[in-house]
Amino acid sequence: VIRRWIVDHQRKTAFVIEHDFVMAAALSDKVVVYEGTPGKECTAKSPVGLVQGFNSFLRQLNVTFRRDPANHRPRVNKRGSLKDTEQKASGQLFTFDVDPEEEQQEAS
């Protein structure tokens, strides 16, 4: 509702700071990922699509997420688990409802 109101009715772009993966995925079509040392220095990268941005962020943390089958919320995989290992090998550190190839075409 928030995204539709801002984009469709206001015809504006919004910069939203959100720390919840579910909310960020619902509100955003692009994200800005910061890299650096917490509390010391950071660099904001250019806006990228959700899949690329979330994977970049999770790669920095060395963490993978799966979707809970009951409520579809993100859950952190146990480090070294089969799911964690499979997702790291595939480069898809977070399971999305969007097709990464479709997002890549939209970014072009």
Salt bridges, closest charged atoms under 4 A:
ASP20 OD2 - ARG73 NH2 3.46
GLU35 OE1 - LYS45 NZ 3.54
ASP68 OD2 - ARG75 NE 3.57
ASP84 OD2 - LYS88 NZ 3.20
ASP97 OD1 - ARG67 NE 3.64
